């Protein structure tokens, strides 16, 4: 079937990796593809940190809530918003950089995230598997310390990378119509929410998930267990503090 | 040559599009691919607004500094961080969402940006061309108004999309070694900056660019003309105001 052969449509997140190494050639291909990604004004205001040493993986693991993939994957890539390199270049060329502000952080974060996704697709196109680590923004301060990131550099996402050692089912998604709006945003009424979330809510794994967590609805598993308000508030403060510390919230002085 | 046949390595931004329409089948393929992109906790906290009507393109054009691609491309896609849909679902399922904070904005922006890049690669894999519109974060308030985006929804990037009507040269990039760090960030000394930027600075188009703008160095074209401190500070304030208005800066109440 056509769909099954298209890696963009058949992809799955991979959390278990075989012992097979990611060769230098494979890694170089992924990085070569990543740097062809669009970047604002061709400034390339991001950096990629490659982790292959087991000692570094062990140090990074707690910053990623000790998710097993971090120590088990052959390669980890951390994608950082980076105005340090560009600003250093400016200063060495009689130009005064003005990138110590929130807009510039967003610009650099966008560069980093688009490059990250190209890296993932490049890896998947060769049969490798990836898993994103959402913990990167939660624990950015620890990651900065471990990876030695200077002012002007903030990690925004990370992935583990390797050859798959599991063959899981593709996870469910909302229908495309739930996510896509034609011409204008059409806000969701109760009937639309019911329609779009019905498939997800009726899945066996969702029902099991609710029971395991002692909740009444799947939504409660998200709000009360997985993505809690108190945690979000805590990590919001720590990420904003990271932006201040790394020099991206100087709106007054730029 | 192998490299030339790999769309990830040979890609170029396309700003001029032919009259050929982007068919529904092509657009659906792009959107189907985009929604298979990794998303935090499978929450899919983003939305994609499709613009094909010429009236809507004309309204959006000023928000994108009247860049010609906006009115000339057959399709424009605006990618938005969106916790509105998810939070509505929670409220209808006896769950209290806690996503009105900066961390949740970052989570949703990451979802939107990764999906955007998959859409671009899907389009390019079929021979179409894309151009990112960095203006999206600058003028988010206007885009919110035009696209009717409710509280909880913030545009983070947009692309124009169509069949190429130009065959430009691939732009230069810094050497991969300039962007990639092994194990730890190795900060740049003057020799490293000179080495990595030498290629870019010696290009004919860079030299012409400096002359056209009456500057002494290429870096000055960026700091004094293209990405100015005063503009960055102005757009930082307006984007932070958008985050407040759309309900993403309620750290205290979450």
HADDOCK unambig.tbl for C-alpha pairs under 7 A between the chains (distance, minus, plus):
assign (segid A and resid 8 and name CA) (segid B and resid 33 and name CA) 5.42 0.50 0.50
assign (segid A and resid 9 and name CA) (segid B and resid 32 and name CA) 7.00 0.50 0.50
assign (segid A and resid 9 and name CA) (segid B and resid 33 and name CA) 5.31 0.50 0.50
assign (segid A and resid 9 and name CA) (segid B and resid 36 and name CA) 6.30 0.50 0.50
assign (segid A and resid 32 and name CA) (segid B and resid 176 and name CA) 6.79 0.50 0.50
assign (segid A and resid 33 and name CA) (segid B and resid 8 and name CA) 5.41 0.50 0.50
assign (segid A and resid 33 and name CA) (segid B and resid 9 and name CA) 5.31 0.50 0.50
assign (segid A and resid 35 and name CA) (segid B and resid 176 and name CA) 6.96 0.50 0.50
assign (segid A and resid 36 and name CA) (segid B and resid 9 and name CA) 6.31 0.50 0.50
assign (segid A and resid 40 and name CA) (segid B and resid 134 and name CA) 6.52 0.50 0.50
assign (segid A and resid 46 and name CA) (segid B and resid 179 and name CA) 6.96 0.50 0.50
assign (segid A and resid 47 and name CA) (segid B and resid 179 and name CA) 4.84 0.50 0.50
assign (segid A and resid 47 and name CA) (segid B and resid 180 and name CA) 5.84 0.50 0.50
assign (segid A and resid 48 and name CA) (segid B and resid 179 and name CA) 6.22 0.50 0.50
assign (segid A and resid 48 and name CA) (segid B and resid 180 and name CA) 4.79 0.50 0.50
assign (segid A and resid 48 and name CA) (segid B and resid 181 and name CA) 6.16 0.50 0.50
assign (segid A and resid 49 and name CA) (segid B and resid 180 and name CA) 5.90 0.50 0.50
assign (segid A and resid 49 and name CA) (segid B and resid 181 and name CA) 4.76 0.50 0.50
assign (segid A and resid 49 and name CA) (segid B and resid 182 and name CA) 5.93 0.50 0.50
assign (segid A and resid 49 and name CA) (segid B and resid 183 and name CA) 6.23 0.50 0.50
assign (segid A and resid 49 and name CA) (segid B and resid 184 and name CA) 6.65 0.50 0.50
assign (segid A and resid 49 and name CA) (segid B and resid 185 and name CA) 6.79 0.50 0.50
assign (segid A and resid 50 and name CA) (segid B and resid 181 and name CA) 6.10 0.50 0.50
assign (segid A and resid 50 and name CA) (segid B and resid 182 and name CA) 5.00 0.50 0.50
assign (segid A and resid 50 and name CA) (segid B and resid 183 and name CA) 5.46 0.50 0.50
assign (segid A and resid 51 and name CA) (segid B and resid 182 and name CA) 6.64 0.50 0.50
assign (segid A and resid 51 and name CA) (segid B and resid 183 and name CA) 4.88 0.50 0.50
assign (segid A and resid 85 and name CA) (segid B and resid 188 and name CA) 6.77 0.50 0.50
assign (segid A and resid 89 and name CA) (segid B and resid 193 and name CA) 6.10 0.50 0.50
assign (segid A and resid 90 and name CA) (segid B and resid 219 and name CA) 5.18 0.50 0.50
assign (segid A and resid 93 and name CA) (segid B and resid 217 and name CA) 6.23 0.50 0.50
assign (segid A and resid 93 and name CA) (segid B and resid 219 and name CA) 6.21 0.50 0.50
assign (segid A and resid 95 and name CA) (segid B and resid 219 and name CA) 5.89 0.50 0.50
assign (segid A and resid 95 and name CA) (segid B and resid 220 and name CA) 4.92 0.50 0.50
assign (segid A and resid 95 and name CA) (segid B and resid 223 and name CA) 6.31 0.50 0.50
assign (segid A and resid 96 and name CA) (segid B and resid 223 and name CA) 6.35 0.50 0.50
assign (segid A and resid 97 and name CA) (segid B and resid 223 and name CA) 5.72 0.50 0.50
assign (segid A and resid 98 and name CA) (segid B and resid 223 and name CA) 6.91 0.50 0.50
assign (segid A and resid 98 and name CA) (segid B and resid 228 and name CA) 6.50 0.50 0.50
assign (segid A and resid 98 and name CA) (segid B and resid 229 and name CA) 4.11 0.50 0.50
assign (segid A and resid 99 and name CA) (segid B and resid 229 and name CA) 6.62 0.50 0.50
assign (segid A and resid 101 and name CA) (segid B and resid 233 and name CA) 6.44 0.50 0.50
assign (segid A and resid 101 and name CA) (segid B and resid 236 and name CA) 6.49 0.50 0.50
assign (segid A and resid 102 and name CA) (segid B and resid 236 and name CA) 5.16 0.50 0.50
assign (segid A and resid 103 and name CA) (segid B and resid 232 and name CA) 5.98 0.50 0.50
assign (segid A and resid 103 and name CA) (segid B and resid 235 and name CA) 6.23 0.50 0.50
assign (segid A and resid 103 and name CA) (segid B and resid 236 and name CA) 4.43 0.50 0.50
assign (segid A and resid 104 and name CA) (segid B and resid 232 and name CA) 6.73 0.50 0.50
assign (segid A and resid 110 and name CA) (segid B and resid 113 and name CA) 6.91 0.50 0.50
assign (segid A and resid 113 and name CA) (segid B and resid 110 and name CA) 6.91 0.50 0.50
assign (segid A and resid 113 and name CA) (segid B and resid 113 and name CA) 6.49 0.50 0.50
assign (segid A and resid 113 and name CA) (segid B and resid 114 and name CA) 6.40 0.50 0.50
assign (segid A and resid 114 and name CA) (segid B and resid 113 and name CA) 6.39 0.50 0.50
assign (segid A and resid 114 and name CA) (segid B and resid 114 and name CA) 6.09 0.50 0.50
assign (segid A and resid 114 and name CA) (segid B and resid 117 and name CA) 5.55 0.50 0.50
assign (segid A and resid 117 and name CA) (segid B and resid 114 and name CA) 5.56 0.50 0.50
assign (segid A and resid 117 and name CA) (segid B and resid 117 and name CA) 6.29 0.50 0.50
assign (segid A and resid 117 and name CA) (segid B and resid 118 and name CA) 6.93 0.50 0.50
assign (segid A and resid 118 and name CA) (segid B and resid 117 and name CA) 6.94 0.50 0.50
assign (segid A and resid 134 and name CA) (segid B and resid 40 and name CA) 6.54 0.50 0.50
assign (segid A and resid 147 and name CA) (segid B and resid 184 and name CA) 4.72 0.50 0.50
assign (segid A and resid 147 and name CA) (segid B and resid 185 and name CA) 5.96 0.50 0.50
assign (segid A and resid 148 and name CA) (segid B and resid 184 and name CA) 5.98 0.50 0.50
assign (segid A and resid 148 and name CA) (segid B and resid 185 and name CA) 5.58 0.50 0.50
assign (segid A and resid 149 and name CA) (segid B and resid 185 and name CA) 5.78 0.50 0.50
assign (segid A and resid 176 and name CA) (segid B and resid 32 and name CA) 6.81 0.50 0.50
assign (segid A and resid 176 and name CA) (segid B and resid 35 and name CA) 6.97 0.50 0.50
assign (segid A and resid 179 and name CA) (segid B and resid 46 and name CA) 6.95 0.50 0.50
assign (segid A and resid 179 and name CA) (segid B and resid 47 and name CA) 4.83 0.50 0.50
assign (segid A and resid 179 and name CA) (segid B and resid 48 and name CA) 6.21 0.50 0.50
assign (segid A and resid 180 and name CA) (segid B and resid 47 and name CA) 5.84 0.50 0.50
assign (segid A and resid 180 and name CA) (segid B and resid 48 and name CA) 4.80 0.50 0.50
assign (segid A and resid 180 and name CA) (segid B and resid 49 and name CA) 5.89 0.50 0.50
assign (segid A and resid 181 and name CA) (segid B and resid 48 and name CA) 6.17 0.50 0.50
assign (segid A and resid 181 and name CA) (segid B and resid 49 and name CA) 4.76 0.50 0.50
assign (segid A and resid 181 and name CA) (segid B and resid 50 and name CA) 6.11 0.50 0.50
assign (segid A and resid 182 and name CA) (segid B and resid 49 and name CA) 5.92 0.50 0.50
assign (segid A and resid 182 and name CA) (segid B and resid 50 and name CA) 5.01 0.50 0.50
assign (segid A and resid 182 and name CA) (segid B and resid 51 and name CA) 6.65 0.50 0.50
assign (segid A and resid 183 and name CA) (segid B and resid 49 and name CA) 6.23 0.50 0.50
assign (segid A and resid 183 and name CA) (segid B and resid 50 and name CA) 5.46 0.50 0.50
assign (segid A and resid 183 and name CA) (segid B and resid 51 and name CA) 4.87 0.50 0.50
assign (segid A and resid 184 and name CA) (segid B and resid 49 and name CA) 6.66 0.50 0.50
assign (segid A and resid 184 and name CA) (segid B and resid 147 and name CA) 4.72 0.50 0.50
assign (segid A and resid 184 and name CA) (segid B and resid 148 and name CA) 5.97 0.50 0.50
assign (segid A and resid 185 and name CA) (segid B and resid 49 and name CA) 6.80 0.50 0.50
assign (segid A and resid 185 and name CA) (segid B and resid 147 and name CA) 5.95 0.50 0.50
assign (segid A and resid 185 and name CA) (segid B and resid 148 and name CA) 5.57 0.50 0.50
assign (segid A and resid 185 and name CA) (segid B and resid 149 and name CA) 5.77 0.50 0.50
assign (segid A and resid 188 and name CA) (segid B and resid 85 and name CA) 6.77 0.50 0.50
assign (segid A and resid 193 and name CA) (segid B and resid 89 and name CA) 6.09 0.50 0.50
assign (segid A and resid 217 and name CA) (segid B and resid 93 and name CA) 6.22 0.50 0.50
assign (segid A and resid 219 and name CA) (segid B and resid 90 and name CA) 5.17 0.50 0.50
assign (segid A and resid 219 and name CA) (segid B and resid 93 and name CA) 6.22 0.50 0.50
assign (segid A and resid 219 and name CA) (segid B and resid 95 and name CA) 5.90 0.50 0.50
assign (segid A and resid 220 and name CA) (segid B and resid 95 and name CA) 4.92 0.50 0.50
assign (segid A and resid 223 and name CA) (segid B and resid 95 and name CA) 6.31 0.50 0.50
assign (segid A and resid 223 and name CA) (segid B and resid 96 and name CA) 6.35 0.50 0.50
assign (segid A and resid 223 and name CA) (segid B and resid 97 and name CA) 5.72 0.50 0.50
assign (segid A and resid 223 and name CA) (segid B and resid 98 and name CA) 6.90 0.50 0.50
assign (segid A and resid 228 and name CA) (segid B and resid 98 and name CA) 6.50 0.50 0.50
assign (segid A and resid 229 and name CA) (segid B and resid 98 and name CA) 4.11 0.50 0.50
assign (segid A and resid 229 and name CA) (segid B and resid 99 and name CA) 6.63 0.50 0.50
assign (segid A and resid 229 and name CA) (segid B and resid 254 and name CA) 6.06 0.50 0.50
assign (segid A and resid 232 and name CA) (segid B and resid 103 and name CA) 5.97 0.50 0.50
assign (segid A and resid 232 and name CA) (segid B and resid 104 and name CA) 6.73 0.50 0.50
assign (segid A and resid 233 and name CA) (segid B and resid 101 and name CA) 6.44 0.50 0.50
assign (segid A and resid 233 and name CA) (segid B and resid 251 and name CA) 5.45 0.50 0.50
assign (segid A and resid 233 and name CA) (segid B and resid 254 and name CA) 5.72 0.50 0.50
assign (segid A and resid 235 and name CA) (segid B and resid 103 and name CA) 6.21 0.50 0.50
assign (segid A and resid 236 and name CA) (segid B and resid 101 and name CA) 6.47 0.50 0.50
assign (segid A and resid 236 and name CA) (segid B and resid 102 and name CA) 5.15 0.50 0.50
assign (segid A and resid 236 and name CA) (segid B and resid 103 and name CA) 4.42 0.50 0.50
assign (segid A and resid 236 and name CA) (segid B and resid 251 and name CA) 6.81 0.50 0.50
assign (segid A and resid 251 and name CA) (segid B and resid 233 and name CA) 5.43 0.50 0.50
assign (segid A and resid 251 and name CA) (segid B and resid 236 and name CA) 6.84 0.50 0.50
assign (segid A and resid 254 and name CA) (segid B and resid 229 and name CA) 6.06 0.50 0.50
assign (segid A and resid 254 and name CA) (segid B and resid 233 and name CA) 5.72 0.50 0.50
